[in-house]
Amino acid sequence: MISKIASLSQNITKIAQNKEFNNTLPTLLKILSKEGKDLYSIKLGNLAQQTKSLKELQVGARYFANISKSSVGTTLISNLTPYPEHLNNLESSPLRFKYNELKSLLESKDFPKEYKDFLAQQFIHANNKNDFFFYGNMLLALQKNIYSFTIDENGRNKILQIKTKNNSNYLEFYALFPSLGNISGMVYYDKDKGMGLNLNTHFKSVKNLLERNLDSLHNFKLINICVQDNIPPLFILEEHLLNITG
């Protein structure tokens, strides 16, 4: 079941690359400066421009948002959602996977033990502080039955976290996509109806996109997609590491 989540993440990535829908999806922007009351200088892609926001924004922070143009050409920003900056250390992790590599890893029957042993060795022999911090946190996450992966496809990082349950027929997951924002959910097995999928997204446009491409999520018999305001990661890297080797 756990390998199906990696396949799901890959399929969602492919859906997001559909040019027909790209202009409706959330955009990642950065707040450069505050120019006056409700007026901000922002960076969209490689372009800097000004826009108004009735919501107080943090200078230097990044946000997912819906971008549109008014009838007079003004840039309109709506549905601002803070980018989870506390995942930056995962984005810049020393351990990155391609989707095919991750699926092969998760399909191995010895995956849990082999992966824990690998992390422990990397932690013990870390060459620098950042690697020590990263691998220690990955071990700490495993103590909570959470696997965190950084996926690098075409130079764009995605975060995938999976929480396992002993002797359970469901798995929880969290994913961060550059053009979709946060997505969380659950993969479960119903003995009468087969594999099911619950998805949560912050953006109605993402919900609409996924619903229009349900045929791409072919591993699941039942699919339910909801819009949800708060979608936190399953695990946030800790600054202090205690009892991480178990």
DRENNU-199229 format. One record per residue (C-alpha): x, y, z; residue number from 1; residue in three letters. Coordinates in nm, 2 decimals, decimal comma. Example, Ala and Ser with C-alpha at 12.3 -4.5 7.8 and 13.67 -1.06 7.14 Angstrom:
% DRENNU-199229
+--------+--------+--------+-----+-----+
|      X |      Y |      Z |   k |   r |
+--------+--------+--------+-----+-----+
|   1,23 |  -0,45 |   0,78 |   1 | ALA |
|   1,37 |  -0,11 |   0,71 |   2 | SER |
+--------+--------+--------+-----+-----+
This chain:
% DRENNU-199229
+--------+--------+--------+-----+-----+
|      X |      Y |      Z |   k |   r |
+--------+--------+--------+-----+-----+
|   0,00 |   0,00 |   0,00 |   1 | MET |
|   0,28 |   0,24 |   0,08 |   2 | ILE |
|   0,43 |   0,23 |  -0,27 |   3 | SER |
|   0,09 |   0,34 |  -0,41 |   4 | LYS |
|   0,13 |   0,67 |  -0,23 |   5 | ILE |
|   0,45 |   0,73 |  -0,43 |   6 | ALA |
|   0,27 |   0,64 |  -0,75 |   7 | SER |
|  -0,02 |   0,88 |  -0,65 |   8 | LEU |
|   0,23 |   1,16 |  -0,59 |   9 | SER |
|   0,38 |   1,10 |  -0,94 |  10 | GLN |
|   0,04 |   1,10 |  -1,10 |  11 | ASN |
|  -0,07 |   1,42 |  -0,93 |  12 | ILE |
|   0,26 |   1,58 |  -1,05 |  13 | THR |
|   0,17 |   1,48 |  -1,41 |  14 | LYS |
|  -0,18 |   1,62 |  -1,38 |  15 | ILE |
|  -0,03 |   1,96 |  -1,26 |  16 | ALA |
|   0,19 |   1,97 |  -1,57 |  17 | GLN |
|  -0,11 |   1,99 |  -1,80 |  18 | ASN |
|  -0,08 |   2,32 |  -1,97 |  19 | LYS |
|  -0,46 |   2,35 |  -2,01 |  20 | GLU |
|  -0,49 |   2,41 |  -1,64 |  21 | PHE |
|  -0,17 |   2,58 |  -1,54 |  22 | ASN |
|  -0,32 |   2,93 |  -1,54 |  23 | ASN |
|  -0,58 |   2,83 |  -1,29 |  24 | THR |
|  -0,34 |   2,67 |  -1,04 |  25 | LEU |
|  -0,19 |   2,84 |  -0,73 |  26 | PRO |
|   0,12 |   3,05 |  -0,78 |  27 | THR |
|   0,42 |   3,08 |  -0,55 |  28 | LEU |
|   0,51 |   3,44 |  -0,48 |  29 | LEU |
|   0,75 |   3,62 |  -0,25 |  30 | LYS |
|   0,68 |   3,94 |  -0,06 |  31 | ILE |
|   0,97 |   4,18 |  -0,14 |  32 | LEU |
|   0,87 |   4,49 |   0,05 |  33 | SER |
|   0,58 |   4,69 |   0,19 |  34 | LYS |
|   0,54 |   5,01 |  -0,01 |  35 | GLU |
|   0,25 |   5,17 |   0,18 |  36 | GLY |
|  -0,09 |   5,09 |   0,34 |  37 | LYS |
|  -0,21 |   4,76 |   0,18 |  38 | ASP |
|   0,05 |   4,80 |  -0,10 |  39 | LEU |
|   0,33 |   4,55 |  -0,15 |  40 | TYR |
|   0,61 |   4,47 |  -0,39 |  41 | SER |
|   0,60 |   4,11 |  -0,48 |  42 | ILE |
|   0,80 |   3,87 |  -0,69 |  43 | LYS |
|   0,61 |   3,64 |  -0,93 |  44 | LEU |
|   0,85 |   3,41 |  -1,11 |  45 | GLY |
|   1,13 |   3,64 |  -1,23 |  46 | ASN |
|   0,91 |   3,95 |  -1,24 |  47 | LEU |
|   0,86 |   4,21 |  -0,96 |  48 | ALA |
|   0,54 |   4,41 |  -0,94 |  49 | GLN |
|   0,31 |   4,59 |  -0,70 |  50 | GLN |
|  -0,02 |   4,47 |  -0,57 |  51 | THR |
|  -0,27 |   4,54 |  -0,29 |  52 | LYS |
|  -0,36 |   4,31 |   0,00 |  53 | SER |
|  -0,60 |   4,38 |   0,27 |  54 | LEU |
|  -0,44 |   4,10 |   0,46 |  55 | LYS |
|  -0,12 |   4,19 |   0,64 |  56 | GLU |
|   0,17 |   4,01 |   0,47 |  57 | LEU |
|   0,51 |   3,93 |   0,61 |  58 | GLN |
|   0,80 |   4,08 |   0,41 |  59 | VAL |
|   1,04 |   3,81 |   0,29 |  60 | GLY |
|   0,78 |   3,53 |   0,33 |  61 | ALA |
|   0,65 |   3,32 |   0,05 |  62 | ARG |
|   0,28 |   3,24 |  -0,02 |  63 | TYR |
|   0,08 |   3,02 |  -0,24 |  64 | PHE |
|  -0,20 |   3,23 |  -0,40 |  65 | ALA |
|  -0,45 |   3,25 |  -0,68 |  66 | ASN |
|  -0,35 |   3,52 |  -0,93 |  67 | ILE |
|  -0,58 |   3,69 |  -1,18 |  68 | SER |
|  -0,62 |   4,02 |  -1,37 |  69 | LYS |
|  -0,89 |   4,28 |  -1,32 |  70 | SER |
|  -1,08 |   4,43 |  -1,61 |  71 | SER |
|  -0,83 |   4,72 |  -1,61 |  72 | VAL |
|  -0,52 |   4,49 |  -1,60 |  73 | GLY |
|  -0,45 |   4,51 |  -1,22 |  74 | THR |
|  -0,30 |   4,20 |  -1,06 |  75 | THR |
|  -0,54 |   4,05 |  -0,82 |  76 | LEU |
|  -0,42 |   3,81 |  -0,54 |  77 | ILE |
|  -0,66 |   3,59 |  -0,35 |  78 | SER |
|  -0,66 |   3,29 |  -0,12 |  79 | ASN |
|  -0,32 |   3,36 |   0,02 |  80 | LEU |
|  -0,17 |   3,06 |   0,20 |  81 | THR |
|   0,17 |   3,08 |   0,38 |  82 | PRO |
|   0,43 |   2,86 |   0,23 |  83 | TYR |
|   0,55 |   2,61 |   0,49 |  84 | PRO |
|   0,90 |   2,75 |   0,54 |  85 | GLU |
|   0,98 |   2,50 |   0,81 |  86 | HIS |
|   1,01 |   2,24 |   0,53 |  87 | LEU |
|   1,31 |   2,43 |   0,38 |  88 | ASN |
|   1,56 |   2,18 |   0,54 |  89 | ASN |
|   1,37 |   1,90 |   0,36 |  90 | LEU |
|   1,38 |   2,08 |   0,03 |  91 | GLU |
|   1,76 |   2,12 |   0,05 |  92 | SER |
|   1,82 |   1,77 |   0,19 |  93 | SER |
|   2,12 |   1,56 |   0,10 |  94 | PRO |
|   1,90 |   1,27 |   0,01 |  95 | LEU |
|   1,68 |   1,30 |  -0,30 |  96 | ARG |
|   1,48 |   1,05 |  -0,50 |  97 | PHE |
|   1,34 |   1,02 |  -0,85 |  98 | LYS |
|   0,99 |   0,88 |  -0,85 |  99 | TYR |
|   1,10 |   0,55 |  -1,00 | 100 | ASN |
|   1,38 |   0,52 |  -0,74 | 101 | GLU |
|   1,13 |   0,59 |  -0,45 | 102 | LEU |
|   0,87 |   0,34 |  -0,58 | 103 | LYS |
|   1,14 |   0,07 |  -0,61 | 104 | SER |
|   1,26 |   0,14 |  -0,26 | 105 | LEU |
|   0,91 |   0,12 |  -0,11 | 106 | LEU |
|   0,82 |  -0,20 |  -0,29 | 107 | GLU |
|   1,11 |  -0,39 |  -0,13 | 108 | SER |
|   0,98 |  -0,62 |   0,15 | 109 | LYS |
|   1,29 |  -0,53 |   0,36 | 110 | ASP |
|   1,24 |  -0,16 |   0,31 | 111 | PHE |
|   1,16 |  -0,05 |   0,67 | 112 | PRO |
|   1,47 |  -0,21 |   0,82 | 113 | LYS |
|   1,70 |  -0,13 |   0,53 | 114 | GLU |
|   1,60 |   0,23 |   0,52 | 115 | TYR |
|   1,64 |   0,27 |   0,90 | 116 | LYS |
|   1,99 |   0,11 |   0,88 | 117 | ASP |
|   2,08 |   0,34 |   0,60 | 118 | PHE |
|   1,97 |   0,65 |   0,78 | 119 | LEU |
|   2,16 |   0,54 |   1,10 | 120 | ALA |
|   2,48 |   0,49 |   0,91 | 121 | GLN |
|   2,45 |   0,83 |   0,73 | 122 | GLN |
|   2,38 |   0,99 |   1,07 | 123 | PHE |
|   2,68 |   0,83 |   1,24 | 124 | ILE |
|   2,92 |   0,92 |   0,96 | 125 | HIS |
|   2,77 |   1,26 |   0,87 | 126 | ALA |
|   3,04 |   1,49 |   0,72 | 127 | ASN |
|   2,89 |   1,82 |   0,84 | 128 | ASN |
|   2,63 |   1,97 |   1,07 | 129 | LYS |
|   2,36 |   2,00 |   0,81 | 130 | ASN |
|   2,38 |   1,63 |   0,72 | 131 | ASP |
|   2,39 |   1,53 |   1,09 | 132 | PHE |
|   2,08 |   1,75 |   1,15 | 133 | PHE |
|   1,89 |   1,60 |   0,85 | 134 | PHE |
|   1,96 |   1,23 |   0,91 | 135 | TYR |
|   1,90 |   1,27 |   1,28 | 136 | GLY |
|   1,56 |   1,42 |   1,20 | 137 | ASN |
|   1,47 |   1,14 |   0,96 | 138 | MET |
|   1,55 |   0,89 |   1,23 | 139 | LEU |
|   1,34 |   1,09 |   1,48 | 140 | LEU |
|   1,05 |   1,08 |   1,23 | 141 | ALA |
|   1,08 |   0,71 |   1,20 | 142 | LEU |
|   1,02 |   0,68 |   1,57 | 143 | GLN |
|   0,68 |   0,83 |   1,50 | 144 | LYS |
|   0,63 |   0,59 |   1,21 | 145 | ASN |
|   0,67 |   0,88 |   0,96 | 146 | ILE |
|   0,88 |   0,86 |   0,64 | 147 | TYR |
|   0,98 |   1,19 |   0,49 | 148 | SER |
|   1,12 |   1,21 |   0,13 | 149 | PHE |
|   1,24 |   1,48 |  -0,10 | 150 | THR |
|   1,16 |   1,41 |  -0,46 | 151 | ILE |
|   1,36 |   1,59 |  -0,73 | 152 | ASP |
|   1,20 |   1,57 |  -1,08 | 153 | GLU |
|   1,31 |   1,81 |  -1,35 | 154 | ASN |
|   1,48 |   2,03 |  -1,10 | 155 | GLY |
|   1,17 |   2,10 |  -0,89 | 156 | ARG |
|   1,15 |   1,96 |  -0,54 | 157 | ASN |
|   0,85 |   1,80 |  -0,39 | 158 | LYS |
|   0,80 |   1,68 |  -0,03 | 159 | ILE |
|   0,62 |   1,35 |   0,05 | 160 | LEU |
|   0,56 |   1,23 |   0,40 | 161 | GLN |
|   0,39 |   0,90 |   0,48 | 162 | ILE |
|   0,27 |   0,78 |   0,83 | 163 | LYS |
|   0,23 |   0,41 |   0,87 | 164 | THR |
|   0,01 |   0,22 |   1,12 | 165 | LYS |
|   0,09 |  -0,12 |   1,26 | 166 | ASN |
|  -0,17 |  -0,38 |   1,15 | 167 | ASN |
|  -0,38 |  -0,11 |   0,99 | 168 | SER |
|  -0,57 |  -0,10 |   0,66 | 169 | ASN |
|  -0,49 |   0,27 |   0,60 | 170 | TYR |
|  -0,20 |   0,51 |   0,56 | 171 | LEU |
|  -0,19 |   0,89 |   0,61 | 172 | GLU |
|   0,02 |   1,11 |   0,38 | 173 | PHE |
|   0,12 |   1,48 |   0,32 | 174 | TYR |
|   0,27 |   1,62 |   0,01 | 175 | ALA |
|   0,40 |   1,97 |  -0,10 | 176 | LEU |
|   0,39 |   2,04 |  -0,47 | 177 | PHE |
|   0,54 |   2,36 |  -0,62 | 178 | PRO |
|   0,23 |   2,44 |  -0,83 | 179 | SER |
|  -0,04 |   2,28 |  -0,61 | 180 | LEU |
|   0,05 |   2,37 |  -0,25 | 181 | GLY |
|  -0,02 |   2,14 |   0,04 | 182 | ASN |
|  -0,21 |   1,82 |  -0,02 | 183 | ILE |
|  -0,29 |   1,56 |   0,25 | 184 | SER |
|  -0,50 |   1,25 |   0,26 | 185 | GLY |
|  -0,54 |   0,89 |   0,34 | 186 | MET |
|  -0,51 |   0,57 |   0,13 | 187 | VAL |
|  -0,72 |   0,28 |   0,27 | 188 | TYR |
|  -0,84 |  -0,06 |   0,18 | 189 | TYR |
|  -1,20 |  -0,17 |   0,21 | 190 | ASP |
|  -1,25 |  -0,55 |   0,17 | 191 | LYS |
|  -1,58 |  -0,50 |  -0,01 | 192 | ASP |
|  -1,50 |  -0,19 |  -0,22 | 193 | LYS |
|  -1,12 |  -0,21 |  -0,27 | 194 | GLY |
|  -0,86 |   0,07 |  -0,25 | 195 | MET |
|  -0,99 |   0,41 |  -0,15 | 196 | GLY |
|  -0,84 |   0,76 |  -0,15 | 197 | LEU |
|  -0,93 |   1,07 |   0,05 | 198 | ASN |
|  -0,75 |   1,40 |  -0,06 | 199 | LEU |
|  -0,75 |   1,74 |   0,10 | 200 | ASN |
|  -0,63 |   2,06 |  -0,07 | 201 | THR |
|  -0,64 |   2,42 |   0,03 | 202 | HIS |
|  -0,74 |   2,54 |  -0,32 | 203 | PHE |
|  -1,08 |   2,49 |  -0,50 | 204 | LYS |
|  -0,89 |   2,52 |  -0,83 | 205 | SER |
|  -0,67 |   2,22 |  -0,73 | 206 | VAL |
|  -0,98 |   2,02 |  -0,63 | 207 | LYS |
|  -1,14 |   2,10 |  -0,97 | 208 | ASN |
|  -0,82 |   2,00 |  -1,15 | 209 | LEU |
|  -0,80 |   1,66 |  -0,97 | 210 | LEU |
|  -1,17 |   1,59 |  -1,02 | 211 | GLU |
|  -1,14 |   1,65 |  -1,39 | 212 | ARG |
|  -0,85 |   1,40 |  -1,40 | 213 | ASN |
|  -0,98 |   1,12 |  -1,19 | 214 | LEU |
|  -0,90 |   0,87 |  -1,46 | 215 | ASP |
|  -0,53 |   0,94 |  -1,40 | 216 | SER |
|  -0,58 |   0,82 |  -1,04 | 217 | LEU |
|  -0,66 |   0,47 |  -1,16 | 218 | HIS |
|  -0,52 |   0,28 |  -0,86 | 219 | ASN |
|  -0,83 |   0,37 |  -0,66 | 220 | PHE |
|  -1,19 |   0,26 |  -0,67 | 221 | LYS |
|  -1,32 |   0,53 |  -0,44 | 222 | LEU |
|  -1,20 |   0,89 |  -0,44 | 223 | ILE |
|  -1,31 |   1,18 |  -0,23 | 224 | ASN |
|  -1,15 |   1,52 |  -0,26 | 225 | ILE |
|  -1,22 |   1,81 |  -0,02 | 226 | CYS |
|  -1,11 |   2,17 |   0,03 | 227 | VAL |
|  -0,96 |   2,22 |   0,38 | 228 | GLN |
|  -0,81 |   2,54 |   0,53 | 229 | ASP |
|  -0,54 |   2,39 |   0,75 | 230 | ASN |
|  -0,31 |   2,12 |   0,61 | 231 | ILE |
|  -0,01 |   2,08 |   0,83 | 232 | PRO |
|   0,29 |   1,85 |   0,76 | 233 | PRO |
|   0,30 |   1,52 |   0,94 | 234 | LEU |
|   0,65 |   1,59 |   1,07 | 235 | PHE |
|   0,85 |   1,91 |   1,12 | 236 | ILE |
|   1,23 |   1,90 |   1,16 | 237 | LEU |
|   1,34 |   1,94 |   1,53 | 238 | GLU |
|   1,63 |   2,16 |   1,64 | 239 | GLU |
|   1,72 |   1,93 |   1,92 | 240 | HIS |
|   1,78 |   1,56 |   1,87 | 241 | LEU |
|   1,73 |   1,31 |   2,15 | 242 | LEU |
|   1,71 |   0,93 |   2,15 | 243 | ASN |
|   1,70 |   0,91 |   1,77 | 244 | ILE |
|   1,87 |   0,57 |   1,72 | 245 | THR |
|   1,62 |   0,38 |   1,93 | 246 | GLY |
+--------+--------+--------+-----+-----+
